[in-house]
Amino acid sequence: MKDLSEIAAQIFFVNNGEIDLLTGAIAQSRFDQIIKRDMQLSRRNQTQLVIISASLNLENYLETKNQIDLNQIKIEVESELIKTHFQL
């Protein structure tokens, strides 16, 4: 199986400080700001806040893909991230 750190290094996120340009997901720093603000509003208004989190476990995903070249793995993982973003 490919080394996971090698694969993870190939999958990178380019953002403009606001969104990830590949998936459209909010950049981490912006996400943290929004969550902090929403938590404060929720407490102040005594309302509930729901946060949905999704993660992709590369080890599980790659168990059956160990014969595929690194570029193909990168493409498939990026495709899964994009698909997940739009399904949420």
Gaussian input, Z-matrix of N, CA and C with variables (Angstrom, degrees):
# hf/3-21g

backbone

0 1
 N
 C     1     B1
 C     2     B2     1     A1
 N     3     B3     2     A2     1     D1
 C     4     B4     3     A3     2     D2
 C     5     B5     4     A4     3     D3
 N     6     B6     5     A5     4     D4
 C     7     B7     6     A6     5     D5
 C     8     B8     7     A7     6     D6
 N     9     B9     8     A8     7     D7
 C    10    B10     9     A9     8     D8
 C    11    B11    10    A10     9     D9
 N    12    B12    11    A11    10    D10
 C    13    B13    12    A12    11    D11
 C    14    B14    13    A13    12    D12
 N    15    B15    14    A14    13    D13
 C    16    B16    15    A15    14    D14
 C    17    B17    16    A16    15    D15
 N    18    B18    17    A17    16    D16
 C    19    B19    18    A18    17    D17
 C    20    B20    19    A19    18    D18
 N    21    B21    20    A20    19    D19
 C    22    B22    21    A21    20    D20
 C    23    B23    22    A22    21    D21
 N    24    B24    23    A23    22    D22
 C    25    B25    24    A24    23    D23
 C    26    B26    25    A25    24    D24
 N    27    B27    26    A26    25    D25
 C    28    B28    27    A27    26    D26
 C    29    B29    28    A28    27    D27
 N    30    B30    29    A29    28    D28
 C    31    B31    30    A30    29    D29
 C    32    B32    31    A31    30    D30
 N    33    B33    32    A32    31    D31
 C    34    B34    33    A33    32    D32
 C    35    B35    34    A34    33    D33
 N    36    B36    35    A35    34    D34
 C    37    B37    36    A36    35    D35
 C    38    B38    37    A37    36    D36
 N    39    B39    38    A38    37    D37
 C    40    B40    39    A39    38    D38
 C    41    B41    40    A40    39    D39
 N    42    B42    41    A41    40    D40
 C    43    B43    42    A42    41    D41
 C    44    B44    43    A43    42    D42
 N    45    B45    44    A44    43    D43
 C    46    B46    45    A45    44    D44
 C    47    B47    46    A46    45    D45
 N    48    B48    47    A47    46    D46
 C    49    B49    48    A48    47    D47
 C    50    B50    49    A49    48    D48
 N    51    B51    50    A50    49    D49
 C    52    B52    51    A51    50    D50
 C    53    B53    52    A52    51    D51
 N    54    B54    53    A53    52    D52
 C    55    B55    54    A54    53    D53
 C    56    B56    55    A55    54    D54
 N    57    B57    56    A56    55    D55
 C    58    B58    57    A57    56    D56
 C    59    B59    58    A58    57    D57
 N    60    B60    59    A59    58    D58
 C    61    B61    60    A60    59    D59
 C    62    B62    61    A61    60    D60
 N    63    B63    62    A62    61    D61
 C    64    B64    63    A63    62    D62
 C    65    B65    64    A64    63    D63
 N    66    B66    65    A65    64    D64
 C    67    B67    66    A66    65    D65
 C    68    B68    67    A67    66    D66
 N    69    B69    68    A68    67    D67
 C    70    B70    69    A69    68    D68
 C    71    B71    70    A70    69    D69
 N    72    B72    71    A71    70    D70
 C    73    B73    72    A72    71    D71
 C    74    B74    73    A73    72    D72
 N    75    B75    74    A74    73    D73
 C    76    B76    75    A75    74    D74
 C    77    B77    76    A76    75    D75
 N    78    B78    77    A77    76    D76
 C    79    B79    78    A78    77    D77
 C    80    B80    79    A79    78    D78
 N    81    B81    80    A80    79    D79
 C    82    B82    81    A81    80    D80
 C    83    B83    82    A82    81    D81
 N    84    B84    83    A83    82    D82
 C    85    B85    84    A84    83    D83
 C    86    B86    85    A85    84    D84
 N    87    B87    86    A86    85    D85
 C    88    B88    87    A87    86    D86
 C    89    B89    88    A88    87    D87
 N    90    B90    89    A89    88    D88
 C    91    B91    90    A90    89    D89
 C    92    B92    91    A91    90    D90
 N    93    B93    92    A92    91    D91
 C    94    B94    93    A93    92    D92
 C    95    B95    94    A94    93    D93
 N    96    B96    95    A95    94    D94
 C    97    B97    96    A96    95    D95
 C    98    B98    97    A97    96    D96
 N    99    B99    98    A98    97    D97
 C   100   B100    99    A99    98    D98
 C   101   B101   100   A100    99    D99
 N   102   B102   101   A101   100   D100
 C   103   B103   102   A102   101   D101
 C   104   B104   103   A103   102   D102
 N   105   B105   104   A104   103   D103
 C   106   B106   105   A105   104   D104
 C   107   B107   106   A106   105   D105
 N   108   B108   107   A107   106   D106
 C   109   B109   108   A108   107   D107
 C   110   B110   109   A109   108   D108
 N   111   B111   110   A110   109   D109
 C   112   B112   111   A111   110   D110
 C   113   B113   112   A112   111   D111
 N   114   B114   113   A113   112   D112
 C   115   B115   114   A114   113   D113
 C   116   B116   115   A115   114   D114
 N   117   B117   116   A116   115   D115
 C   118   B118   117   A117   116   D116
 C   119   B119   118   A118   117   D117
 N   120   B120   119   A119   118   D118
 C   121   B121   120   A120   119   D119
 C   122   B122   121   A121   120   D120
 N   123   B123   122   A122   121   D121
 C   124   B124   123   A123   122   D122
 C   125   B125   124   A124   123   D123
 N   126   B126   125   A125   124   D124
 C   127   B127   126   A126   125   D125
 C   128   B128   127   A127   126   D126
 N   129   B129   128   A128   127   D127
 C   130   B130   129   A129   128   D128
 C   131   B131   130   A130   129   D129
 N   132   B132   131   A131   130   D130
 C   133   B133   132   A132   131   D131
 C   134   B134   133   A133   132   D132
 N   135   B135   134   A134   133   D133
 C   136   B136   135   A135   134   D134
 C   137   B137   136   A136   135   D135
 N   138   B138   137   A137   136   D136
 C   139   B139   138   A138   137   D137
 C   140   B140   139   A139   138   D138
 N   141   B141   140   A140   139   D139
 C   142   B142   141   A141   140   D140
 C   143   B143   142   A142   141   D141
 N   144   B144   143   A143   142   D142
 C   145   B145   144   A144   143   D143
 C   146   B146   145   A145   144   D144
 N   147   B147   146   A146   145   D145
 C   148   B148   147   A147   146   D146
 C   149   B149   148   A148   147   D147
 N   150   B150   149   A149   148   D148
 C   151   B151   150   A150   149   D149
 C   152   B152   151   A151   150   D150
 N   153   B153   152   A152   151   D151
 C   154   B154   153   A153   152   D152
 C   155   B155   154   A154   153   D153
 N   156   B156   155   A155   154   D154
 C   157   B157   156   A156   155   D155
 C   158   B158   157   A157   156   D156
 N   159   B159   158   A158   157   D157
 C   160   B160   159   A159   158   D158
 C   161   B161   160   A160   159   D159
 N   162   B162   161   A161   160   D160
 C   163   B163   162   A162   161   D161
 C   164   B164   163   A163   162   D162
 N   165   B165   164   A164   163   D163
 C   166   B166   165   A165   164   D164
 C   167   B167   166   A166   165   D165
 N   168   B168   167   A167   166   D166
 C   169   B169   168   A168   167   D167
 C   170   B170   169   A169   168   D168
 N   171   B171   170   A170   169   D169
 C   172   B172   171   A171   170   D170
 C   173   B173   172   A172   171   D171
 N   174   B174   173   A173   172   D172
 C   175   B175   174   A174   173   D173
 C   176   B176   175   A175   174   D174
 N   177   B177   176   A176   175   D175
 C   178   B178   177   A177   176   D176
 C   179   B179   178   A178   177   D177
 N   180   B180   179   A179   178   D178
 C   181   B181   180   A180   179   D179
 C   182   B182   181   A181   180   D180
 N   183   B183   182   A182   181   D181
 C   184   B184   183   A183   182   D182
 C   185   B185   184   A184   183   D183
 N   186   B186   185   A185   184   D184
 C   187   B187   186   A186   185   D185
 C   188   B188   187   A187   186   D186
 N   189   B189   188   A188   187   D187
 C   190   B190   189   A189   188   D188
 C   191   B191   190   A190   189   D189
 N   192   B192   191   A191   190   D190
 C   193   B193   192   A192   191   D191
 C   194   B194   193   A193   192   D192
 N   195   B195   194   A194   193   D193
 C   196   B196   195   A195   194   D194
 C   197   B197   196   A196   195   D195
 N   198   B198   197   A197   196   D196
 C   199   B199   198   A198   197   D197
 C   200   B200   199   A199   198   D198
 N   201   B201   200   A200   199   D199
 C   202   B202   201   A201   200   D200
 C   203   B203   202   A202   201   D201
 N   204   B204   203   A203   202   D202
 C   205   B205   204   A204   203   D203
 C   206   B206   205   A205   204   D204
 N   207   B207   206   A206   205   D205
 C   208   B208   207   A207   206   D206
 C   209   B209   208   A208   207   D207
 N   210   B210   209   A209   208   D208
 C   211   B211   210   A210   209   D209
 C   212   B212   211   A211   210   D210
 N   213   B213   212   A212   211   D211
 C   214   B214   213   A213   212   D212
 C   215   B215   214   A214   213   D213
 N   216   B216   215   A215   214   D214
 C   217   B217   216   A216   215   D215
 C   218   B218   217   A217   216   D216
 N   219   B219   218   A218   217   D217
 C   220   B220   219   A219   218   D218
 C   221   B221   220   A220   219   D219
 N   222   B222   221   A221   220   D220
 C   223   B223   222   A222   221   D221
 C   224   B224   223   A223   222   D222
 N   225   B225   224   A224   223   D223
 C   226   B226   225   A225   224   D224
 C   227   B227   226   A226   225   D225
 N   228   B228   227   A227   226   D226
 C   229   B229   228   A228   227   D227
 C   230   B230   229   A229   228   D228
 N   231   B231   230   A230   229   D229
 C   232   B232   231   A231   230   D230
 C   233   B233   232   A232   231   D231
 N   234   B234   233   A233   232   D232
 C   235   B235   234   A234   233   D233
 C   236   B236   235   A235   234   D234
 N   237   B237   236   A236   235   D235
 C   238   B238   237   A237   236   D236
 C   239   B239   238   A238   237   D237
 N   240   B240   239   A239   238   D238
 C   241   B241   240   A240   239   D239
 C   242   B242   241   A241   240   D240
 N   243   B243   242   A242   241   D241
 C   244   B244   243   A243   242   D242
 C   245   B245   244   A244   243   D243
 N   246   B246   245   A245   244   D244
 C   247   B247   246   A246   245   D245
 C   248   B248   247   A247   246   D246
 N   249   B249   248   A248   247   D247
 C   250   B250   249   A249   248   D248
 C   251   B251   250   A250   249   D249
 N   252   B252   251   A251   250   D250
 C   253   B253   252   A252   251   D251
 C   254   B254   253   A253   252   D252
 N   255   B255   254   A254   253   D253
 C   256   B256   255   A255   254   D254
 C   257   B257   256   A256   255   D255
 N   258   B258   257   A257   256   D256
 C   259   B259   258   A258   257   D257
 C   260   B260   259   A259   258   D258
 N   261   B261   260   A260   259   D259
 C   262   B262   261   A261   260   D260
 C   263   B263   262   A262   261   D261

   B1=1.4478
   B2=1.5224
   B3=1.3020
   B4=1.4580
   B5=1.5287
   B6=1.3168
   B7=1.4604
   B8=1.5258
   B9=1.3399
   B10=1.4665
   B11=1.5179
   B12=1.3293
   B13=1.4673
   B14=1.5223
   B15=1.3285
   B16=1.4682
   B17=1.5274
   B18=1.3133
   B19=1.4633
   B20=1.5240
   B21=1.3276
   B22=1.4641
   B23=1.5215
   B24=1.3272
   B25=1.4684
   B26=1.5213
   B27=1.3191
   B28=1.4599
   B29=1.5286
   B30=1.3250
   B31=1.4656
   B32=1.5159
   B33=1.2902
   B34=1.4579
   B35=1.5115
   B36=1.3059
   B37=1.4497
   B38=1.5158
   B39=1.2961
   B40=1.4536
   B41=1.5160
   B42=1.3221
   B43=1.4531
   B44=1.5121
   B45=1.2928
   B46=1.4601
   B47=1.5211
   B48=1.3206
   B49=1.4540
   B50=1.5145
   B51=1.3070
   B52=1.4657
   B53=1.5259
   B54=1.3374
   B55=1.4678
   B56=1.5212
   B57=1.3489
   B58=1.4500
   B59=1.5205
   B60=1.3119
   B61=1.4577
   B62=1.5260
   B63=1.3379
   B64=1.4605
   B65=1.5275
   B66=1.3241
   B67=1.4649
   B68=1.5168
   B69=1.3277
   B70=1.4539
   B71=1.5199
   B72=1.3352
   B73=1.4616
   B74=1.5273
   B75=1.3166
   B76=1.4598
   B77=1.5263
   B78=1.3303
   B79=1.4621
   B80=1.5310
   B81=1.3294
   B82=1.4647
   B83=1.5249
   B84=1.3178
   B85=1.4704
   B86=1.5300
   B87=1.3181
   B88=1.4734
   B89=1.5283
   B90=1.3227
   B91=1.4645
   B92=1.5267
   B93=1.3327
   B94=1.4621
   B95=1.5285
   B96=1.3233
   B97=1.4648
   B98=1.5287
   B99=1.3187
   B100=1.4681
   B101=1.5246
   B102=1.3291
   B103=1.4690
   B104=1.5243
   B105=1.3229
   B106=1.4676
   B107=1.5328
   B108=1.3246
   B109=1.4636
   B110=1.5290
   B111=1.3387
   B112=1.4663
   B113=1.5270
   B114=1.3305
   B115=1.4642
   B116=1.5274
   B117=1.3159
   B118=1.4630
   B119=1.5301
   B120=1.3313
   B121=1.4688
   B122=1.5252
   B123=1.3179
   B124=1.4562
   B125=1.5248
   B126=1.3174
   B127=1.4725
   B128=1.5299
   B129=1.3094
   B130=1.4674
   B131=1.5270
   B132=1.3277
   B133=1.4684
   B134=1.5237
   B135=1.3335
   B136=1.4627
   B137=1.5275
   B138=1.3141
   B139=1.4652
   B140=1.5233
   B141=1.3203
   B142=1.4577
   B143=1.5207
   B144=1.3138
   B145=1.4559
   B146=1.5250
   B147=1.3160
   B148=1.4562
   B149=1.5243
   B150=1.3232
   B151=1.4621
   B152=1.5203
   B153=1.3144
   B154=1.4634
   B155=1.5199
   B156=1.3182
   B157=1.4604
   B158=1.5250
   B159=1.3040
   B160=1.4659
   B161=1.5192
   B162=1.3075
   B163=1.4631
   B164=1.5213
   B165=1.2995
   B166=1.4587
   B167=1.5183
   B168=1.3218
   B169=1.4557
   B170=1.5260
   B171=1.3273
   B172=1.4627
   B173=1.5196
   B174=1.3358
   B175=1.4654
   B176=1.5222
   B177=1.3191
   B178=1.4676
   B179=1.5167
   B180=1.3049
   B181=1.4550
   B182=1.5248
   B183=1.3229
   B184=1.4641
   B185=1.5208
   B186=1.3292
   B187=1.4613
   B188=1.5218
   B189=1.3097
   B190=1.4634
   B191=1.5262
   B192=1.3107
   B193=1.4589
   B194=1.5304
   B195=1.3354
   B196=1.4585
   B197=1.5241
   B198=1.2964
   B199=1.4603
   B200=1.5282
   B201=1.3201
   B202=1.4625
   B203=1.5189
   B204=1.3160
   B205=1.4587
   B206=1.5262
   B207=1.3229
   B208=1.4604
   B209=1.5255
   B210=1.3181
   B211=1.4658
   B212=1.5213
   B213=1.3149
   B214=1.4684
   B215=1.5266
   B216=1.3333
   B217=1.4666
   B218=1.5182
   B219=1.3326
   B220=1.4663
   B221=1.5272
   B222=1.3120
   B223=1.4631
   B224=1.5281
   B225=1.3255
   B226=1.4650
   B227=1.5264
   B228=1.3348
   B229=1.4630
   B230=1.5229
   B231=1.3280
   B232=1.4647
   B233=1.5287
   B234=1.3285
   B235=1.4660
   B236=1.5243
   B237=1.3353
   B238=1.4673
   B239=1.5187
   B240=1.3310
   B241=1.4653
   B242=1.5233
   B243=1.3151
   B244=1.4682
   B245=1.5250
   B246=1.3387
   B247=1.4637
   B248=1.5295
   B249=1.3246
   B250=1.4634
   B251=1.5195
   B252=1.3196
   B253=1.4698
   B254=1.5274
   B255=1.3230
   B256=1.4623
   B257=1.5246
   B258=1.3241
   B259=1.4626
   B260=1.5213
   B261=1.3283
   B262=1.4674
   B263=1.4981
   A1=108.55
   A2=115.98
   A3=121.36
   A4=109.49
   A5=116.09
   A6=121.71
   A7=108.54
   A8=116.99
   A9=120.78
   A10=112.36
   A11=117.35
   A12=119.01
   A13=110.46
   A14=116.84
   A15=120.86
   A16=110.06
   A17=116.49
   A18=121.32
   A19=110.39
   A20=116.68
   A21=120.44
   A22=110.97
   A23=117.32
   A24=120.62
   A25=111.27
   A26=117.25
   A27=121.31
   A28=112.23
   A29=116.30
   A30=120.98
   A31=107.07
   A32=116.73
   A33=119.18
   A34=109.28
   A35=114.73
   A36=120.95
   A37=108.85
   A38=116.05
   A39=121.84
   A40=106.27
   A41=115.86
   A42=117.21
   A43=110.34
   A44=114.33
   A45=121.38
   A46=110.26
   A47=116.76
   A48=121.85
   A49=112.55
   A50=117.30
   A51=122.20
   A52=111.67
   A53=116.28
   A54=120.26
   A55=110.42
   A56=114.85
   A57=121.27
   A58=107.06
   A59=117.13
   A60=120.45
   A61=113.19
   A62=117.84
   A63=120.68
   A64=111.33
   A65=116.60
   A66=119.94
   A67=114.38
   A68=116.99
   A69=119.74
   A70=112.44
   A71=116.73
   A72=120.63
   A73=109.70
   A74=115.48
   A75=120.84
   A76=109.29
   A77=116.72
   A78=121.72
   A79=109.17
   A80=116.55
   A81=121.30
   A82=113.20
   A83=118.13
   A84=119.72
   A85=110.98
   A86=116.49
   A87=120.83
   A88=110.35
   A89=116.45
   A90=121.66
   A91=110.36
   A92=116.26
   A93=120.76
   A94=111.41
   A95=117.11
   A96=120.98
   A97=111.25
   A98=115.81
   A99=120.58
   A100=111.00
   A101=117.07
   A102=120.68
   A103=110.51
   A104=116.63
   A105=120.10
   A106=110.45
   A107=116.65
   A108=120.91
   A109=111.10
   A110=116.22
   A111=119.92
   A112=112.08
   A113=117.12
   A114=119.89
   A115=110.78
   A116=116.54
   A117=120.09
   A118=111.05
   A119=116.52
   A120=120.26
   A121=111.30
   A122=116.09
   A123=121.05
   A124=110.86
   A125=116.47
   A126=119.83
   A127=110.94
   A128=115.70
   A129=120.24
   A130=111.13
   A131=116.84
   A132=121.73
   A133=113.08
   A134=116.24
   A135=122.76
   A136=111.37
   A137=114.67
   A138=121.49
   A139=109.08
   A140=115.23
   A141=120.16
   A142=110.22
   A143=115.10
   A144=122.21
   A145=108.03
   A146=117.26
   A147=121.93
   A148=108.50
   A149=115.69
   A150=121.24
   A151=107.14
   A152=116.50
   A153=122.09
   A154=107.65
   A155=115.73
   A156=120.82
   A157=108.98
   A158=116.12
   A159=120.98
   A160=108.45
   A161=116.40
   A162=119.56
   A163=109.19
   A164=115.16
   A165=122.06
   A166=107.37
   A167=116.90
   A168=121.76
   A169=108.20
   A170=116.34
   A171=120.17
   A172=112.61
   A173=117.61
   A174=119.39
   A175=111.25
   A176=117.27
   A177=120.32
   A178=111.50
   A179=116.56
   A180=121.24
   A181=111.72
   A182=116.94
   A183=120.72
   A184=114.64
   A185=118.43
   A186=120.00
   A187=112.46
   A188=117.59
   A189=120.49
   A190=112.34
   A191=117.05
   A192=120.27
   A193=112.57
   A194=118.18
   A195=120.04
   A196=114.45
   A197=118.85
   A198=120.52
   A199=112.71
   A200=116.82
   A201=120.92
   A202=109.36
   A203=117.21
   A204=119.89
   A205=110.73
   A206=116.15
   A207=123.20
   A208=112.98
   A209=118.27
   A210=120.74
   A211=111.50
   A212=117.36
   A213=120.87
   A214=110.62
   A215=116.49
   A216=120.13
   A217=109.57
   A218=116.80
   A219=121.56
   A220=110.28
   A221=117.23
   A222=121.92
   A223=110.52
   A224=116.80
   A225=120.35
   A226=112.08
   A227=117.16
   A228=120.09
   A229=110.14
   A230=117.56
   A231=120.60
   A232=110.76
   A233=117.03
   A234=120.89
   A235=111.11
   A236=116.88
   A237=120.72
   A238=111.07
   A239=117.34
   A240=120.77
   A241=111.18
   A242=116.22
   A243=120.48
   A244=110.29
   A245=116.50
   A246=120.71
   A247=110.80
   A248=116.71
   A249=121.00
   A250=111.09
   A251=116.76
   A252=120.81
   A253=110.71
   A254=117.34
   A255=119.87
   A256=112.85
   A257=118.04
   A258=120.25
   A259=111.84
   A260=116.83
   A261=119.44
   A262=108.57
   D1=146.47
   D2=177.08
   D3=-63.44
   D4=150.00
   D5=175.53
   D6=-68.17
   D7=125.87
   D8=-176.33
   D9=-61.40
   D10=-34.76
   D11=179.71
   D12=-66.83
   D13=-33.61
   D14=176.97
   D15=-66.03
   D16=-42.52
   D17=179.90
   D18=-68.21
   D19=-46.51
   D20=-179.51
   D21=-60.76
   D22=-35.48
   D23=179.55
   D24=-66.39
   D25=-26.91
   D26=-179.71
   D27=-79.62
   D28=-22.69
   D29=-179.27
   D30=-98.06
   D31=102.61
   D32=-176.94
   D33=-122.68
   D34=157.29
   D35=-178.29
   D36=-113.12
   D37=126.50
   D38=177.46
   D39=-105.93
   D40=123.14
   D41=179.59
   D42=-131.62
   D43=161.64
   D44=179.47
   D45=-101.11
   D46=20.31
   D47=-177.40
   D48=90.85
   D49=-14.06
   D50=-178.94
   D51=-115.03
   D52=-52.54
   D53=-177.65
   D54=-134.67
   D55=155.22
   D56=171.92
   D57=-75.01
   D58=125.17
   D59=-174.24
   D60=-71.17
   D61=-18.24
   D62=178.15
   D63=-82.92
   D64=-53.38
   D65=-172.53
   D66=-99.39
   D67=-17.62
   D68=-175.29
   D69=84.46
   D70=1.81
   D71=178.64
   D72=-70.63
   D73=151.62
   D74=179.79
   D75=-66.85
   D76=137.76
   D77=176.29
   D78=-61.19
   D79=148.37
   D80=-173.33
   D81=-54.46
   D82=-46.39
   D83=-177.80
   D84=-64.15
   D85=-39.97
   D86=178.57
   D87=-68.00
   D88=-40.26
   D89=177.24
   D90=-58.48
   D91=-46.71
   D92=179.94
   D93=-60.33
   D94=-41.28
   D95=178.75
   D96=-62.83
   D97=-44.85
   D98=-178.43
   D99=-65.36
   D100=-43.26
   D101=179.80
   D102=-63.00
   D103=-44.60
   D104=179.33
   D105=-59.83
   D106=-45.27
   D107=179.33
   D108=-62.74
   D109=-45.81
   D110=-178.70
   D111=-65.23
   D112=-35.68
   D113=177.22
   D114=-65.63
   D115=-40.96
   D116=177.97
   D117=-63.90
   D118=-43.42
   D119=178.08
   D120=-62.89
   D121=-40.94
   D122=179.96
   D123=-62.30
   D124=-44.68
   D125=178.12
   D126=-64.32
   D127=-46.10
   D128=-177.63
   D129=-61.06
   D130=-42.62
   D131=-177.65
   D132=-89.13
   D133=-1.00
   D134=-177.81
   D135=52.79
   D136=49.26
   D137=177.35
   D138=-118.66
   D139=163.61
   D140=178.75
   D141=-85.91
   D142=149.66
   D143=177.27
   D144=-124.20
   D145=129.01
   D146=178.97
   D147=-111.40
   D148=129.60
   D149=177.46
   D150=-122.39
   D151=126.78
   D152=178.33
   D153=-106.20
   D154=129.89
   D155=-179.51
   D156=-123.55
   D157=138.58
   D158=176.56
   D159=-128.87
   D160=141.56
   D161=177.37
   D162=-136.71
   D163=154.64
   D164=179.85
   D165=-114.14
   D166=115.80
   D167=179.67
   D168=-85.72
   D169=106.66
   D170=-176.59
   D171=-60.86
   D172=-35.88
   D173=-179.32
   D174=-60.51
   D175=-47.61
   D176=179.11
   D177=-66.17
   D178=-40.07
   D179=-177.48
   D180=-66.40
   D181=-35.11
   D182=-172.60
   D183=-94.56
   D184=-4.09
   D185=-177.68
   D186=-54.51
   D187=-39.13
   D188=-177.84
   D189=-96.97
   D190=3.41
   D191=-174.11
   D192=-113.47
   D193=20.60
   D194=-172.44
   D195=-70.46
   D196=-10.06
   D197=178.97
   D198=-96.55
   D199=-4.77
   D200=-177.32
   D201=-85.34
   D202=145.45
   D203=-178.92
   D204=-71.45
   D205=156.47
   D206=-172.42
   D207=-56.01
   D208=-40.93
   D209=179.75
   D210=-63.67
   D211=-38.81
   D212=178.57
   D213=-67.02
   D214=-40.05
   D215=177.31
   D216=-61.65
   D217=-44.79
   D218=179.41
   D219=-58.04
   D220=-45.87
   D221=-179.87
   D222=-61.51
   D223=-44.26
   D224=-178.31
   D225=-66.52
   D226=-41.04
   D227=179.40
   D228=-67.15
   D229=-43.75
   D230=177.53
   D231=-60.70
   D232=-39.06
   D233=177.57
   D234=-62.87
   D235=-41.28
   D236=177.53
   D237=-63.13
   D238=-41.00
   D239=179.05
   D240=-62.90
   D241=-43.18
   D242=179.47
   D243=-65.17
   D244=-45.19
   D245=179.89
   D246=-61.02
   D247=-43.80
   D248=179.22
   D249=-62.32
   D250=-41.80
   D251=179.40
   D252=-57.41
   D253=-45.22
   D254=-176.92
   D255=-77.19
   D256=-21.97
   D257=176.99
   D258=-77.95
   D259=-25.46
   D260=178.21
   D261=-77.85

